[in-house]
């Protein structure tokens, strides 16, 4: 049966070939311009060469497809030219690209594969054994590279002639990172992907002269859409790294032959870069900014980078909408509004509402609602979740925001993370920011639990630095900076805080692991 969100037909609302497909226009007007560079292998392609590769992969996949309106092609592998090419080839052929999270365990991956039911899984050699070990896996698999891999097989066919497709035809499905439970497949249409790229190109000032380094995984919207698609659509150069390693990342950022202008990281990655022995801000002169997202950004971290002359430009987005809110590339504004996520992206409407759906005044906290061409039509195979996520055409993010005078927005926390202690709302992100400023604290996550006296109280999970603090030190630090109802009732020291690929703390895992029912 054809799923409603993937049921499309040719119509007058088609997007133009040279705007919808990120490569066609660039390959025609600048075929010799550098398009992609792979850090691990040193492999490089021009726009003309990459366009040819994508056309051939599209033709190869189309020859295997049973139904171009619903075909899903999954990819299990690290960042590579092969993966971004397969993604673009799926769009050119009218298919849906599903990047799989290689960090998941076999059973977690199998649940996602069973949910999306791809026609084919393309994979890196690294993950061949994981797929082979899955019981009852009826989906055919194909290596990305090698003598019998997609890359070589596609080289033997003629490129697919691009077709025009309806703007609301799905082209990508991203599984949410699952901070609160099981991942959901977010359907992204051609219109969504195009609008998301336009949004990031404007807020990030991405041009044909930009060189973007991506080592955030392509199974996340930041890597695949905000960095990957935007850079290629604008005619810049995409530098692809298969993993984050502080020393190698610093060497790549400082390579004068590449002259990286744009780099995206989660806060933990930025902190690791600055703590690495090779940290040398003088070598990063080409870097316009380090773009930050995925998790709350500490004002202390912002200040340390500004002291080195590199702004940490904060932003807010999600699989369901792409880049939604973003700070501009303005060092004075970054310093003036530390920790804020900025202004609404140009192709998105953003409003903050109370529990009755009424807009709140500036300075008040409300749930962030989004509307615009980049917003998903819904979740794969989950009609109830899709219906509950929308009200009158607005996507309800589940995140809380506060708009200051002038329009800049701060995100204090997720609505689901907020708890009530002694009748007062407590936002864990605010408590985390205070505890995270302690010099002996490396990472922190705060959750609320039931309490017979106060209704709820907070527990702070802390990963210490090499110099280990005591619980009393942390509580004393909080007492000087937080109202009594905001202070955590317990301090729990842990070796690590589980996080998604985008840096969000997986608080449900902390509950399961450390707070048995």
Secondary structure, 3 states (H helix, E strand, C coil): CCCHHHCCCCCCCECCHHHHCCCHHHHHHCCCCEEEEECCCCCEEEHHHHHHHHHHHHHHHHHHCCCCCCCEEEEECCCCHHHHHHHHHHHHHCCEEEEECCCCCHHHHHHHHHHHCCCEEEECHHHHHHHHCCCCCCCCEEECCCCCCHHHHHCCCCCCCCCCCECCCEEEEEECCCCCCCCCEEEEEHHHHHHHHHHHHHHCCCCCCCEEEECCCCCCHHHHHHHHHHHHHCCCEEEECCCCCHHHHHHHHCCCCCCCCEEEECHHHHHHHHHCCCCCHHHHCCCCEEEECCCCCCHHHHHHHHHCCCCEEEEEEECCCEEEEECCCCHHHHHHCCCCCEEECCCEEEEEECCCCCECCCCCEEEEEEEECCCCCEECCCHHHHHHHEECCEEEEEEEEEECCCCCEEEEEECCCCEEECCEEECHHHHHHHHHCCCCEEEEEEEEEEECCCEEEEEEEEEECCCCCCHHHHHHHHHCCCCHHHCCCEEEECCCCCECCCCCECHHHHHHHHCCC
